[in-house]
Amino acid sequence: MLLNRFLFFSLLFVFGLVQVHAQTTVKLASPDGKTRVDVTVTADKQLVYRLLVNQTAVVDWSVLGLQLRSGSIGTDASIVTSSTRTVKETIAWPLGENDRILNQFTETTVSCRSGATPFQVIFRLYNNSLAFRYVLTQPAGVISRELTTFRFTGPFTLYQYNEETVFTPTPIDAFSKTSDFPTTLTNGKLFVSVGEAANLSYTKAVLEKGTTPNTLAVSFKKDYRDLNKPDSVQTGDRFTSPWRTVSVSPTAIGLHAFSDLALRLSPPPAGGIPSWVKPGKLIRSYLTTQNGIDCIDFARKHNLQYIMFDAGWYGAEFRGSSDPTKVIEAIDMPKVIRCGKQNGIGVILYVNRVALRAKLDSILPLYQQWGVAGLKFGFVDGVSQEGIQWLAQALPKVQAHGFILDIHDNYKPTGLSRTYPNLLTQEGIRGNENNPDAYHNTVLPFTRFLAGAADYTFCYPNANKAFSDNLRKTKLQVSKGQQLALTVVYFSPLQAMFWYGNPNDYTNEGEIEFFSRVPTVWNESHYLSGEPGQHIAVARRQGKTWYLGTAAGLSDWSGTLTLSFLDKGKAYTATIYEDDGADSIRKRTIAVKKGDAFPVQLAAKGGQAVVIDPNP
């Protein structure tokens, strides 16, 4: 009898322990306590989450899960346990918009089961931002769909785009296409960015309209690896998905606080940042020896650090017969590289996907022997899982051989520059060679640039002609002042400043002087004012000097910026480069100090670039 009673209470104690660990709802708060995520299982056993900011739901109960060929996770679900940790660290980042990144968050790992299948969902909460990812702890085979949704609490309009397209504001419930991460949305009161981080082995997922009102769903529709089964992701013994992120701000410029979120969510570099990784500016050379030497001379005189030989230097880029180990007769590559080294200018070489796939392991040691400074990957596959995995294995090889890297065409960043700091920039943007208008230019800071650096490839006009014959159109859709200003507004550690034109044609020194001064990496950055498609104003500091860029959309913009970022008690001189109304640049100087009201008055499509130097 006593033994039976002891056994009864022992079983009750064990059952009680199970009940303590088998949770129905997990709640996690941000470091400041103002952002919260709730995770629970519905009555029909679906795993769901919601995001609240200042006690108000922004994303209401939304689906979590993955559809596997062998079943699914997130359905028939139960929450087993959860464990929480807090992190507060400062990341030194000399290749960014700010040289220090605060990485402070709370994190909970929610261990779940779908039927008998175990899995985890990791949630990180930053102030005003949520990140989450899936972990499959045992072999899962093929993921045929991601079930993640973002169900907003009311109507929102999103800025729809894909890779290098224009932006189209579209209400969620009228949304019929797909939109890339990061996608920005607004309801007039809040601005939300839905993003991605740390994609090393997944497909390029996109957003599409969900099946319930005001809902976005994750889709694999861009993966063309297998046309018969385009929506699939292969997994291994243990699989971790990229992060999905939701960042919230009451203002458009407030989203800038999350432009380094993908870096925070990506692994740090194994050996730190290599000392040879040098940010800088470049001019693109014609495919001749003499033009390469002329570009080196131009770069030396105008404080550029690199020249680039683009497509064609080893032959037609899409032909398998073109050999990236052999240079066309028009270029004496050893002579150009030697000239560059004598003048402190690096040479960057373009290599197309065809040649990269065939000969990457051969060309890396060869180019290292030549003395090449960097590579530009062209027409890579940044869409399929196979293409993204190929890039992931190529990145450490390129870094191991000492090359800076620029990836072009459809690839977009997900924070991998933190893991491989030699990856200075990438395209995945409708850049200046497509001659976009001022609306597009003033939407970009609130959308694509929230993912990370972008190579916009500036096409500033020569002194006596609008562009070389390489450009499809003959005249910029924006002013020269806006061209100057965007080199401050847009962030890219490697910035293509002169994409078209012969360096000998740039005799308009008064206009291009600003390009010689502006840096590409920063100690400190502030978004001062802006609305998508209307205007943007950004201030950035390198050393003791501040740079200010302002640009207008398709309408005139005037406003006043407060120079609160300057040091108290110091006197400064502001050198202003602005449109003169006659298709040129006027330069003037004024005295300024901390707290001054700095007036800005821009005509539609115009811009203004300012250098603010402390007085001696």
C-alpha positions as CSV (number, residue, x, y, z in Angstrom):
1,M,0.0,0.0,0.0
2,L,2.8,2.4,0.9
3,L,4.7,1.4,-2.2
4,N,1.6,2.1,-4.3
5,R,1.0,5.5,-2.8
6,F,4.7,6.3,-3.3
7,L,4.4,5.2,-7.0
8,F,1.3,7.3,-7.4
9,F,2.9,10.5,-6.1
10,S,6.1,9.8,-8.1
11,L,4.0,9.6,-11.3
12,L,2.2,12.7,-10.4
13,F,5.5,14.5,-9.8
14,V,6.8,13.4,-13.2
15,F,3.5,14.4,-14.9
16,G,3.8,17.8,-13.3
17,L,7.2,18.2,-14.7
18,V,5.9,17.4,-18.2
19,Q,3.1,20.0,-17.7
20,V,5.6,22.7,-16.7
21,H,7.8,22.1,-19.8
22,A,4.9,21.6,-22.3
23,Q,4.0,25.2,-23.0
24,T,1.1,26.6,-24.9
25,T,2.3,30.2,-25.3
26,V,5.8,31.7,-25.3
27,K,6.2,35.5,-24.9
28,L,9.4,37.4,-25.5
29,A,10.1,41.1,-25.0
30,S,12.8,43.4,-26.6
31,P,15.6,44.9,-24.5
32,D,13.5,48.1,-24.0
33,G,10.3,46.1,-23.3
34,K,8.4,47.9,-26.0
35,T,8.4,45.2,-28.6
36,R,7.0,41.7,-28.0
37,V,6.5,38.5,-29.9
38,D,3.9,35.9,-28.8
39,V,4.2,32.3,-30.1
40,T,1.4,29.8,-29.6
41,V,-0.5,26.8,-31.0
42,T,-4.1,27.3,-32.2
43,A,-7.0,25.0,-31.4
44,D,-6.3,23.2,-34.7
45,K,-2.7,22.8,-33.7
46,Q,-1.1,25.3,-36.1
47,L,2.0,27.1,-34.8
48,V,1.5,30.9,-35.1
49,Y,3.1,34.1,-33.9
50,R,2.3,37.8,-33.6
51,L,4.4,41.0,-33.2
52,L,3.4,43.8,-31.0
53,V,5.0,47.3,-30.7
54,N,4.0,49.6,-27.9
55,Q,1.3,47.0,-26.9
56,T,-0.3,47.2,-30.3
57,A,-0.3,44.4,-32.8
58,V,1.5,45.2,-36.1
59,V,1.6,41.6,-37.4
60,D,-1.4,39.6,-36.1
61,W,-1.5,35.9,-35.6
62,S,0.4,34.5,-38.6
63,V,1.5,31.1,-39.7
64,L,4.9,29.5,-39.0
65,G,6.1,26.3,-40.7
66,L,7.6,24.5,-43.6
67,Q,6.0,22.0,-46.0
68,L,8.2,19.0,-46.5
69,R,7.8,16.4,-49.2
70,S,7.5,13.9,-46.3
71,G,5.0,16.0,-44.3
72,S,5.1,19.4,-42.7
73,I,6.3,21.2,-39.6
74,G,4.2,23.8,-37.9
75,T,1.0,21.8,-38.3
76,D,-0.2,19.2,-35.8
77,A,2.2,21.2,-33.6
78,S,3.0,21.4,-29.9
79,I,5.5,23.6,-28.1
80,V,7.7,21.4,-25.9
81,T,10.2,23.8,-24.2
82,S,11.8,27.2,-24.7
83,S,15.0,28.7,-23.5
84,T,15.9,32.4,-23.5
85,R,19.1,34.4,-23.5
86,T,20.1,38.1,-23.8
87,V,23.0,39.5,-25.8
88,K,24.5,43.0,-25.8
89,E,27.7,43.5,-27.8
90,T,29.3,46.2,-29.9
91,I,30.6,45.1,-33.3
92,A,33.6,47.1,-34.7
93,W,32.8,47.6,-38.4
94,P,35.1,49.9,-40.3
95,L,33.4,49.0,-43.6
96,G,30.0,50.3,-42.8
97,E,27.7,53.3,-42.4
98,N,28.7,53.4,-38.8
99,D,32.0,52.1,-37.4
100,R,30.3,50.6,-34.4
101,I,27.2,48.5,-34.5
102,L,25.2,47.8,-31.4
103,N,23.9,44.3,-31.4
104,Q,21.5,44.0,-28.5
105,F,18.6,41.5,-28.4
106,T,16.7,38.9,-26.4
107,E,16.4,35.5,-28.0
108,T,14.3,32.5,-27.3
109,T,14.7,29.0,-28.9
110,V,11.3,27.4,-29.1
111,S,11.5,23.6,-29.3
112,C,8.5,22.1,-31.0
113,R,7.1,18.9,-32.5
114,S,4.8,18.4,-35.5
115,G,3.5,14.9,-34.8
116,A,6.7,13.0,-34.0
117,T,9.0,15.4,-36.0
118,P,11.1,17.7,-33.8
119,F,12.1,21.2,-34.9
120,Q,13.0,24.6,-33.5
121,V,12.1,28.2,-34.2
122,I,14.6,30.8,-33.0
123,F,13.2,34.2,-32.3
124,R,15.3,37.3,-31.7
125,L,13.8,40.6,-30.6
126,Y,15.5,43.9,-31.1
127,N,13.9,47.2,-30.2
128,N,11.2,47.6,-32.9
129,S,12.4,44.5,-34.8
130,L,11.8,40.8,-34.9
131,A,13.9,38.1,-36.5
132,F,13.1,34.4,-36.6
133,R,14.4,31.2,-38.4
134,Y,13.7,27.5,-38.6
135,V,16.0,24.7,-37.5
136,L,15.4,21.2,-38.6
137,T,17.3,19.0,-36.1
138,Q,17.0,15.7,-38.1
139,P,17.1,14.9,-41.8
140,A,14.0,16.4,-43.5
141,G,14.7,15.8,-47.2
142,V,13.0,18.4,-49.4
143,I,11.2,21.6,-48.4
144,S,8.5,22.1,-51.1
145,R,7.1,25.3,-49.6
146,E,7.7,27.7,-46.8
147,L,4.4,28.4,-44.9
148,T,5.5,31.6,-43.2
149,T,3.0,34.5,-43.5
150,F,2.9,38.1,-42.3
151,R,-0.8,39.0,-41.5
152,F,-1.0,42.8,-40.9
153,T,-3.7,44.2,-38.7
154,G,-5.1,46.4,-41.5
155,P,-4.5,47.6,-45.0
156,F,-1.0,48.4,-46.0
157,T,0.6,49.5,-49.3
158,L,3.9,47.9,-50.3
159,Y,6.6,49.1,-52.7
160,Q,6.7,46.2,-55.1
161,Y,9.9,45.4,-57.0
162,N,12.1,42.6,-58.2
163,E,15.9,42.9,-58.4
164,E,16.5,45.6,-61.0
165,T,13.0,46.8,-61.6
166,V,11.2,50.0,-60.7
167,F,9.0,50.4,-57.6
168,T,5.2,50.1,-57.8
169,P,3.2,51.1,-54.7
170,T,0.5,48.4,-54.4
171,P,-2.1,47.7,-51.7
172,I,-1.5,44.2,-50.3
173,D,-5.0,43.0,-51.3
174,A,-4.5,44.2,-54.9
175,F,-1.0,42.6,-55.0
176,S,-0.7,40.1,-58.0
177,K,3.0,39.9,-58.5
178,T,5.9,39.0,-56.2
179,S,8.2,41.4,-54.3
180,D,11.8,40.9,-53.1
181,F,13.1,41.0,-49.6
182,P,13.4,43.6,-48.2
183,T,10.0,44.9,-49.0
184,T,8.8,48.2,-47.4
185,L,5.2,48.8,-46.5
186,T,3.2,51.7,-45.0
187,N,-0.3,52.4,-43.8
188,G,0.3,56.1,-43.4
189,K,1.1,55.7,-39.7
190,L,3.7,53.1,-39.6
191,F,6.5,52.0,-41.9
192,V,7.5,48.3,-42.0
193,S,10.3,46.5,-43.6
194,V,10.0,42.7,-44.2
195,G,13.5,41.3,-44.8
196,E,15.9,38.4,-44.9
197,A,19.3,37.7,-43.5
198,A,22.1,35.0,-43.6
199,N,21.0,33.2,-46.8
200,L,23.9,30.8,-47.5
201,S,22.1,27.7,-48.7
202,Y,18.4,28.5,-49.3
203,T,16.6,29.5,-52.4
204,K,15.8,33.2,-53.2
205,A,12.4,33.4,-51.6
206,V,10.0,36.3,-52.4
207,L,6.8,37.7,-51.0
208,E,3.4,37.2,-52.6
209,K,-0.2,37.9,-51.6
210,G,-1.5,35.6,-48.9
211,T,-4.8,33.8,-48.8
212,T,-6.3,36.0,-46.1
213,P,-6.8,39.8,-46.2
214,N,-3.8,42.1,-45.5
215,T,-1.4,39.1,-45.6
216,L,1.9,38.5,-47.3
217,A,3.3,34.9,-47.8
218,V,6.7,33.6,-48.5
219,S,7.1,32.0,-51.9
220,F,9.8,30.0,-53.8
221,K,8.5,31.2,-57.2
222,K,11.9,32.6,-58.4
223,D,13.8,29.3,-58.1
224,Y,14.2,28.0,-61.7
225,R,16.7,25.2,-60.9
226,D,14.1,22.5,-61.9
227,L,11.3,23.8,-64.1
228,N,9.2,20.8,-63.3
229,K,9.6,21.3,-59.5
230,P,10.6,25.0,-59.1
231,D,9.5,25.3,-55.6
232,S,11.9,23.1,-53.6
233,V,14.8,23.4,-51.2
234,Q,17.1,20.5,-50.5
235,T,18.2,20.0,-46.9
236,G,20.9,18.0,-45.2
237,D,21.2,16.2,-41.9
238,R,20.6,19.4,-40.0
239,F,19.1,22.5,-41.7
240,T,18.8,26.1,-40.7
241,S,16.8,28.6,-42.7
242,P,17.6,32.2,-43.4
243,W,16.3,34.7,-40.9
244,R,12.9,36.4,-41.7
245,T,12.7,39.9,-40.2
246,V,10.1,42.5,-39.5
247,S,11.2,46.0,-38.6
248,V,8.8,48.8,-37.6
249,S,9.1,52.6,-37.4
250,P,6.7,55.5,-37.1
251,T,8.7,57.3,-39.7
252,A,10.2,56.3,-43.1
253,I,13.7,57.5,-42.1
254,G,13.5,55.5,-38.9
255,L,13.8,52.3,-40.9
256,H,17.5,53.3,-41.4
257,A,18.1,51.9,-37.9
258,F,17.7,48.5,-39.4
259,S,19.9,48.8,-42.5
260,D,22.6,46.9,-40.6
261,L,20.2,44.2,-39.2
262,A,21.4,41.6,-41.8
263,L,25.0,42.1,-40.6
264,R,23.9,41.7,-37.0
265,L,22.2,38.4,-37.9
266,S,25.1,37.0,-39.8
267,P,28.1,35.1,-38.5
268,P,31.3,37.2,-37.7
269,P,34.4,36.7,-39.9
270,A,36.4,33.8,-38.7
271,G,39.8,35.6,-38.7
272,G,38.6,39.2,-38.4
273,I,38.6,41.7,-41.2
274,P,41.7,41.2,-43.4
275,S,44.0,44.3,-43.5
276,W,44.1,44.2,-47.3
277,V,40.4,44.8,-47.6
278,K,40.3,48.4,-48.8
279,P,37.1,50.3,-49.7
280,G,37.3,52.9,-52.4
281,K,36.0,54.4,-55.7
282,L,36.6,53.3,-59.2
283,I,36.4,54.3,-62.9
284,R,35.6,51.8,-65.6
285,S,38.2,51.6,-68.4
286,Y,37.7,51.0,-72.1
287,L,39.2,47.7,-73.2
288,T,42.6,49.1,-74.4
289,T,46.0,49.4,-72.7
290,Q,46.1,53.1,-73.2
291,N,42.7,53.7,-71.7
292,G,43.6,51.6,-68.7
293,I,46.7,53.8,-68.2
294,D,44.6,56.9,-68.7
295,C,42.1,55.7,-66.1
296,I,44.9,55.1,-63.7
297,D,46.2,58.6,-64.2
298,F,42.7,59.9,-63.7
299,A,42.2,57.8,-60.6
300,R,45.4,59.1,-59.1
301,K,44.5,62.7,-59.7
302,H,40.9,62.4,-58.4
303,N,41.4,60.2,-55.3
304,L,40.0,57.0,-56.8
305,Q,41.5,53.7,-55.6
306,Y,40.6,51.4,-58.4
307,I,40.0,51.0,-62.1
308,M,37.9,48.2,-63.6
309,F,38.1,46.2,-66.9
310,D,34.5,45.1,-67.4
311,A,33.0,42.5,-69.8
312,G,35.0,41.7,-72.9
313,W,38.6,41.8,-71.6
314,Y,39.0,38.1,-72.2
315,G,36.5,37.9,-75.1
316,A,32.7,37.6,-75.5
317,E,31.5,37.0,-71.9
318,F,28.8,34.4,-72.6
319,R,30.8,32.1,-74.8
320,G,32.3,29.0,-73.3
321,S,35.2,29.4,-75.8
322,S,36.2,32.7,-74.2
323,D,39.2,32.0,-71.9
324,P,39.4,34.1,-68.6
325,T,43.1,33.1,-68.4
326,K,43.9,34.9,-71.6
327,V,43.7,38.7,-72.3
328,I,42.5,40.1,-75.6
329,E,45.3,41.6,-77.7
330,A,44.1,45.2,-77.2
331,I,45.1,45.0,-73.5
332,D,48.6,44.6,-72.1
333,M,47.4,43.5,-68.7
334,P,50.8,43.2,-67.0
335,K,51.7,46.7,-68.1
336,V,48.4,48.1,-66.8
337,I,48.7,46.3,-63.5
338,R,52.3,47.4,-63.1
339,C,51.3,51.0,-63.8
340,G,48.5,50.7,-61.3
341,K,50.8,49.5,-58.6
342,Q,53.3,52.3,-59.3
343,N,50.5,54.8,-58.7
344,G,48.7,53.0,-55.8
345,I,45.7,52.1,-58.0
346,G,44.3,48.6,-58.0
347,V,42.9,46.8,-61.0
348,I,39.5,44.9,-60.8
349,L,38.6,42.3,-63.4
350,Y,35.1,41.3,-64.4
351,V,34.4,37.6,-64.9
352,N,31.1,36.2,-66.2
353,R,29.2,33.3,-64.7
354,V,30.1,31.1,-67.6
355,A,33.8,31.4,-66.9
356,L,33.4,31.4,-63.1
357,R,31.6,28.1,-63.2
358,A,34.2,26.6,-65.5
359,K,37.5,27.9,-64.1
360,L,37.1,29.6,-60.7
361,D,39.7,27.4,-59.0
362,S,42.2,28.1,-61.9
363,I,41.8,31.8,-62.2
364,L,42.0,32.7,-58.5
365,P,45.7,31.7,-58.1
366,L,46.5,33.0,-61.6
367,Y,45.0,36.5,-60.9
368,Q,46.8,36.6,-57.6
369,Q,50.0,36.0,-59.5
370,W,49.1,38.8,-61.9
371,G,48.6,41.2,-59.1
372,V,44.9,41.8,-59.5
373,A,43.2,43.7,-56.7
374,G,39.6,42.5,-57.0
375,L,37.0,40.7,-59.0
376,K,33.5,41.5,-60.2
377,F,31.2,38.5,-60.7
378,G,28.8,39.0,-63.6
379,F,25.4,37.5,-64.2
380,V,25.6,35.1,-61.2
381,D,22.7,33.0,-60.2
382,G,21.4,34.7,-57.1
383,V,17.9,33.2,-57.5
384,S,18.1,29.4,-57.2
385,Q,19.3,27.3,-54.3
386,E,22.0,25.8,-56.4
387,G,23.2,29.3,-57.4
388,I,23.2,30.6,-53.9
389,Q,25.1,27.6,-52.6
390,W,27.7,28.0,-55.4
391,L,28.2,31.6,-54.3
392,A,28.6,30.5,-50.7
393,Q,31.4,28.2,-51.5
394,A,33.0,30.7,-53.8
395,L,33.1,33.5,-51.3
396,P,35.8,32.0,-48.9
397,K,37.9,31.0,-51.9
398,V,37.9,34.6,-53.3
399,Q,38.8,36.0,-49.8
400,A,41.5,33.4,-49.3
401,H,43.2,34.6,-52.5
402,G,43.2,38.2,-51.4
403,F,40.6,39.8,-53.7
404,I,37.9,42.4,-52.9
405,L,34.6,41.4,-54.5
406,D,31.6,43.0,-56.2
407,I,28.7,40.7,-57.3
408,H,26.5,42.0,-60.0
409,D,23.1,41.5,-61.6
410,N,20.3,39.7,-59.7
411,Y,22.2,38.9,-56.5
412,K,21.1,40.9,-53.4
413,P,22.8,41.1,-50.0
414,T,21.7,39.2,-46.9
415,G,24.5,40.2,-44.5
416,L,27.2,37.9,-45.8
417,S,29.6,40.8,-46.0
418,R,30.0,40.4,-42.2
419,T,31.2,36.8,-42.6
420,Y,33.3,37.6,-45.7
421,P,34.4,41.3,-45.4
422,N,36.0,41.2,-48.8
423,L,32.5,41.2,-50.3
424,L,32.3,45.0,-50.4
425,T,29.2,45.4,-52.6
426,Q,26.7,43.9,-55.0
427,E,24.1,45.1,-57.5
428,G,20.6,43.7,-57.2
429,I,19.4,47.2,-57.9
430,R,18.2,49.3,-60.8
431,G,21.3,51.5,-61.1
432,N,22.3,54.6,-62.9
433,E,23.2,52.7,-66.2
434,N,19.4,52.2,-66.5
435,N,19.0,56.0,-66.1
436,P,16.2,55.8,-63.4
437,D,14.1,58.9,-62.5
438,A,14.1,60.9,-59.3
439,Y,11.1,59.0,-57.9
440,H,13.1,55.7,-58.1
441,N,16.2,57.4,-56.6
442,T,14.3,58.7,-53.6
443,V,12.5,55.4,-53.0
444,L,15.8,53.3,-52.9
445,P,17.0,54.6,-49.5
446,F,13.8,53.2,-47.8
447,T,13.7,49.9,-49.7
448,R,16.7,48.1,-51.3
449,F,19.3,49.9,-49.3
450,L,17.8,48.5,-46.1
451,A,19.3,45.2,-47.2
452,G,22.9,46.5,-47.4
453,A,25.4,48.1,-49.8
454,A,24.5,48.5,-53.5
455,D,26.7,49.3,-56.5
456,Y,24.6,52.0,-58.2
457,T,27.2,52.6,-61.0
458,F,27.1,56.4,-61.3
459,C,27.1,57.7,-64.9
460,Y,28.1,61.3,-64.4
461,P,28.1,63.2,-67.7
462,N,31.4,64.3,-69.4
463,A,32.2,68.0,-69.9
464,N,31.0,68.2,-73.5
465,K,28.5,65.3,-73.9
466,A,25.8,63.8,-71.9
467,F,27.0,60.2,-72.0
468,S,29.1,58.0,-74.2
469,D,27.4,56.0,-76.9
470,N,27.2,53.0,-74.5
471,L,24.2,54.5,-72.7
472,R,20.8,53.9,-74.2
473,K,19.5,57.3,-73.4
474,T,21.3,60.6,-74.0
475,K,20.3,62.7,-71.0
476,L,20.1,62.2,-67.3
477,Q,16.6,62.2,-65.8
478,V,17.9,64.0,-62.7
479,S,20.2,67.0,-62.2
480,K,23.9,66.8,-61.8
481,G,23.5,68.1,-58.2
482,Q,21.4,65.0,-57.5
483,Q,24.1,62.8,-58.9
484,L,26.6,64.3,-56.5
485,A,24.2,64.1,-53.5
486,L,23.4,60.4,-54.1
487,T,27.1,59.4,-53.5
488,V,26.4,60.4,-49.9
489,V,22.9,59.1,-49.6
490,Y,23.7,55.7,-51.1
491,F,26.0,53.4,-49.3
492,S,28.6,51.2,-50.9
493,P,32.1,50.6,-49.7
494,L,33.1,50.1,-53.3
495,Q,31.5,52.8,-55.4
496,A,31.6,53.0,-59.2
497,M,31.8,56.7,-59.6
498,F,32.5,57.0,-63.4
499,W,30.8,54.1,-65.2
500,Y,30.6,55.5,-68.8
501,G,32.9,57.8,-70.7
502,N,36.5,58.4,-71.5
503,P,38.5,59.8,-68.5
504,N,40.1,62.4,-70.9
505,D,36.6,63.9,-71.5
506,Y,36.1,64.8,-67.9
507,T,37.5,68.3,-68.1
508,N,34.7,69.7,-65.9
509,E,36.8,69.7,-62.8
510,G,34.6,72.1,-60.9
511,E,31.7,69.7,-61.2
512,I,33.4,66.5,-60.3
513,E,35.5,67.9,-57.5
514,F,33.0,66.5,-55.0
515,F,33.6,62.9,-56.2
516,S,37.3,63.4,-55.2
517,R,36.3,64.2,-51.7
518,V,33.5,61.9,-50.8
519,P,34.4,58.7,-48.9
520,T,32.7,55.3,-49.3
521,V,32.7,54.2,-45.6
522,W,31.8,56.1,-42.6
523,N,32.3,56.6,-38.8
524,E,28.7,57.9,-38.2
525,S,25.5,58.3,-40.3
526,H,22.2,60.0,-39.7
527,Y,19.0,60.1,-41.8
528,L,17.7,63.6,-41.2
529,S,14.6,63.8,-43.3
530,G,12.8,61.9,-46.0
531,E,9.7,60.3,-47.5
532,P,9.8,57.6,-50.1
533,G,9.6,59.0,-53.6
534,Q,9.6,62.6,-52.3
535,H,12.9,63.6,-50.8
536,I,15.8,62.3,-48.8
537,A,18.5,64.0,-46.6
538,V,21.4,62.1,-45.1
539,A,24.4,63.3,-43.1
540,R,27.5,61.1,-42.7
541,R,30.9,61.6,-41.0
542,Q,34.4,60.4,-41.7
543,G,37.0,61.6,-39.3
544,K,36.2,65.2,-38.4
545,T,34.5,66.1,-41.7
546,W,30.7,65.7,-42.3
547,Y,29.1,65.2,-45.7
548,L,25.4,66.0,-46.4
549,G,23.4,64.8,-49.3
550,T,19.9,65.9,-50.2
551,A,17.8,64.9,-53.2
552,A,14.3,65.7,-54.4
553,G,11.8,63.4,-56.1
554,L,9.6,64.5,-59.0
555,S,8.4,67.6,-57.1
556,D,10.2,70.5,-55.6
557,W,11.2,70.1,-52.0
558,S,12.2,72.7,-49.4
559,G,12.9,72.2,-45.8
560,T,15.2,73.0,-42.9
561,L,17.7,70.6,-41.5
562,T,19.1,71.1,-37.9
563,L,22.8,70.6,-37.7
564,S,22.6,68.9,-34.3
565,F,25.2,66.4,-35.2
566,L,28.1,68.9,-35.2
567,D,30.4,69.2,-32.2
568,K,29.4,71.9,-29.7
569,G,31.7,74.9,-29.5
570,K,33.4,74.3,-32.9
571,A,33.2,76.5,-36.0
572,Y,32.7,74.9,-39.4
573,T,32.8,75.8,-43.0
574,A,30.2,74.2,-45.3
575,T,31.1,73.9,-49.0
576,I,27.9,73.5,-51.0
577,Y,27.8,72.0,-54.4
578,E,24.4,72.6,-56.0
579,D,22.6,73.0,-59.3
580,D,23.1,76.4,-60.9
581,G,20.0,76.2,-63.1
582,A,22.1,76.1,-66.2
583,D,22.9,72.3,-66.2
584,S,26.1,72.8,-64.2
585,I,27.3,73.0,-60.6
586,R,27.7,76.1,-58.5
587,K,30.0,76.0,-55.4
588,R,29.6,78.4,-52.4
589,T,30.7,78.4,-48.8
590,I,29.0,79.4,-45.6
591,A,29.9,79.3,-41.9
592,V,27.9,76.9,-39.7
593,K,27.9,75.5,-36.2
594,K,26.1,73.0,-34.1
595,G,22.3,73.6,-33.9
596,D,22.1,75.8,-36.9
597,A,19.1,75.6,-39.1
598,F,20.4,74.7,-42.6
599,P,17.9,75.6,-45.3
600,V,17.4,73.3,-48.3
601,Q,15.5,74.3,-51.4
602,L,15.6,71.8,-54.3
603,A,13.8,71.9,-57.6
604,A,12.2,68.7,-58.7
605,K,14.8,66.1,-59.7
606,G,17.5,68.2,-58.1
607,G,20.0,67.7,-55.3
608,Q,22.7,69.3,-53.2
609,A,26.0,67.9,-51.8
610,V,27.8,69.5,-48.9
611,V,31.1,69.1,-47.2
612,I,31.3,70.5,-43.7
613,D,34.9,70.9,-42.5
614,P,35.9,72.0,-39.0
615,N,37.8,75.3,-39.1
616,P,41.5,75.1,-38.2
